[in-house]
Amino acid sequence: MSIANALAGSETPGFVVVNGVRLAYTSMGETGEALVLVHGSWGSRHNWDRVIPGLAENHRVVVYDRRGHSESDRLPGQGSFTEDVADLVALIEHLALAPAWVVGNSAGAAITLQLASARPDILRGIVVHEPPLWSLLREGSVEAAAVAALRNGPLAEVAGRIDSGDHAGAAELFVDEVAFGPGTWAELSESMRQTMIHNAPTFLDESRDPEASAIDEVALARYYGPVMLTSGDHSPPLFGQVIDRLAELLPHAVRRTYAGAGHIPHVTHPEQYLAGLFAFIHARTGAWS
């Protein structure tokens, strides 16, 4: 399935006000353990549309637009991933979902890991795909140097374009030069391109947040709940190197690589992604027969 076939959904969202911000969310499914899906930078809850129907057969599935994204409030001033974690905690508690499975992609995966470090009591387990937690890469390593080159090169140019008002150019540069590879922007559906352009200011905010690429390694190492760390074999190598470091911190974690997939397998390879979630969660809950 190509990225171009991933279309935004059309259901009417619900809204909840937590921590002074109104978040748009959708809840599907009425039985089984709760499963909360956390999207990455530039995206929205509709990034998960391809996998929600399969998950909702056996779970209560909740997806939401993170603050600053799409139909949720975008507040003035510098934001932080600490606020995102607090929003996620409040959403889980407000909707009475705890203990919940939390599944995060990219920046959403970083937020999910920070949640596991801070509030393991509200979690049943976590699944994370390629979090950009660059602080985990060892100082002075080749990988750390590659991150520095990325920050000083394409990411700095992305930020500059957003700052100048060229949101479309920034989104295209990010897709083609940072996250997915040359030519990918042209393959995206118009709805996905428009979502990214709309959410560009929040990515600029994230790029200025020193907490966005960091995590408390000591606190994370104390998390003993179920963990699955996933990556795509077509993703930029730096993501896999972060997963390697996470596996050192969480030696009980299960690892899975999605063949032929990249940074958003739930969008491009939904059947394979669902199979991975099914196998992992079913082995720990017996939720699927």
N, C-alpha and C positions, 0 to 999 in steps of 0.2 A: 504494500500500500504506500503510495507516494505522499509526501508532505502536502502536496496540492489538494489532496482529497480530504484533508482534515478541516471540516467546516464548523463554524461556531454554532452553538445551539440556540434555541429560540424560546425556551421556557421562561415564564415570569419568575423573577427571583423573590425570595423573602429578604427581609432586612433585620439586622439586630444591631443595637447600639452597645458597644463595649469600649471601655477606656476612652470615652469621648469621641469615638469615630463610628460612623455607620458602615457596616459591612454587608455587602450583598452575598447571599448564599442560596444554595439549592440543596434540598434533602430528598433523597430517593430511597425506596425500600423501607420496609417496616419491621422486618424480623432480622435476627442474628446480631452479631457483635458490630459495634459502630466502627466505621472506617472513614477517616477524614483525609482528604487529598489536598496537598498544598502545592500550588503552582510556583513556577520560577519567575525570574525577572522578565519583564516585558509582556508577560502573558496574562491569562485570566482563568477563571474556573472552567471556561469552555475548552481549555486545553485537554481536559479529561473526558470530553464527551464520548470518545470512542470506546472507553472502557467502563463507563458508568453502568450501562444496562447489564453487562455481565456480572459486575460486582453487586448490583442492587438485587439480584435474584436471591442472595443469601445474606445480605448485610444491609444495615442502614448506612447509606453513603451520603456524606456531606462534603460539598465542594463550596469554596467561597473565593471571592476576589479579595486578595490582601489589600490592606490600606494603601491608597495611592494608585490602585489599579482598577481600570474599567468602571464598574458601577459602584464601587465603594468610594468613600470620601477620600479626597486628597487634601490633607491639611497643610497649611503654610509652615515653613521652617524646616530645619534639618531633622529627618527621621532616623530611625535606627532599627536594626534587627531585634534589639531588645524589646522594642515596641511590638514588632511582629510576633515575637514569642508570647508576650503578654496578651496580645489579641487572640492568639490560638488557644491559650489556656482559658481565657474568658469565654470564647466561643464553645469550647468543649464543655465547660461547666454550665453555661447558660442553656445549652441544648440537652444537658444531662446525658452526655455521651460517655463519660468516664466509667471504667477504663476503656480507652479507644485504641485501635490501630491507627497510626498516623503514617501516611505515605507522602514523601516529598520528592520533588524533582528540582535539581539545580539549586538556585537560591532557596527554594522551598525545602530542599534536602538539608541545607545548612541550618535553616530555622528548625527543622524537625530534630536535628542532632542537638542543637542548643536547648530545645525543649526537653529532650531526654536527659541532658545534663542538669537542668534546673528543676523539672517536675516529673520525675519518673513515676510518681504515685498515680498520675492520671493516664498512664499508658499501659496498653496490653502488649504492644510491640511496635517496632518501627521498620519501615522500608525506605531506603534512600538511594537516589540515583544521581551520581556525579555532582556532589556539592563542591562549589568553588572555594573551599577552605584552604586558601593558599598558604596560610600561616603554618599549616601542618608540614609543609615541605621544609626539609632541613636547611638551616641557614648556611650559605656558602655552597650549596649543592648546584649541580647543573640545572635541576628542576627549578630551584629558586631563582636562578639567573634568567631562566626562560620566562618565569612569571614577571620579573622586573622588566624584561624586554616587551612583554605583552602590555603591561601597564603604561610604559613610557611610549609605546608605539600605538597600535590600533585602539586600545582602550582610551588613551588620552585623546586621540582624534575623535572617537565616538563622543566622549564627554564634550569636547569643543564644539562639535556639530550641534549637539542638543542645546548647549549654552547659547549658541548663535541663532537658535530657532529652526535649524534644519533637522527636524525630527525624522523625516523619511530617510534622509541620507545617513543619519546616525544608525537607524535600525538596519538599513541595508548593509552598512559596513560591519556592524556587530554580527549579523547573520553570516555574511560571507567570509569575514576575516578572523572572527573570534570563535564562534560557537559551532558552526556547521560545515563551512567550506565554500569555496568559490562557486557561484552560480545558484546557490540554494535560495536566495531571495526571490529569484525569478520563478521558482517552483512553488512558492507559498501561495495559498489561496488569498484572494483579495481580503477576506475577513480577517485572516491572521495578520496580514500586513497592516491593516488598519488598526487592529488591536495593539500591535507593537508601536506604531506611530503615536497612538493616543497615550500609551503608557511610558513613552520615552522620558518624560520629566522625572518619573519615579526612579528610573534606572540611574539618572544623573545623581539623584539624592543618595541612592545606594552606593554609588561609586565613591562618594565622599564620606561614607560611614566606615570608620576604622574597625568596627565590630563585624562588618559584613563578611570578612574573609577569615575571621578568627574564632577560636573556641577554647573553652577551658578544658585542656586535655586531662587534667587530674579528675575533674568532675565527670567528664565523659567516660573515662576508664572505669568509673564506679557503676556505670549502668549495666545491669546484668539481664535485662529483659531481652526477648527475642529481637534479633537484628538481621536484616538482609541488606547487603551492600551490592549494588548493581552498577554495571557499566555497559557501554556499547562498544563493539570492536571497531566501529567506524568513527568513534569520537576522537577529538584531539587527545594526544597521549597524556597531557598534564592531568586530566580528570582521572585516568587510571592510576596515576601515581598518588593522587590524594586518596583514592580508595585503598591502595596498598598501605598507606600510613594509618588509615582508619582500621584496617584489619589488624594492625599491630596493637592498636589501643583497645580493640574489641575482639579479642581472639576467639570468642565464642560465636562471632557473627558468621552467617552463611553468605557466600559470595555467588553471584550469578552474572554471566556475561551474555548479552543479547546479540546473537549473530546477525550481521548485516545492518544493525541499528546504530544510531548515534546518540545524541544528547537528549532526545525526546522520544523514547521508544513507545510510550503510551499513545503518541500521536501517529508515528510512522509504522509501528509494528504492534498494534493493539492485541492481536491474538496471542503473539508470543509473550507480550507483557502480562496479559491476564494469566497465561499458563504459569508464569513464574510466580505471580502472587498466589494463585490457587495452590500450587505445590507447597509454598512456604507456609502460608497461614493454615491450610488444611492439616498439615503435619503437626501443628501446635494446638489446633482447636477441634478438629474433626467437624468443621463447619460444613464441608462439602461431602456429600455421599457419592 
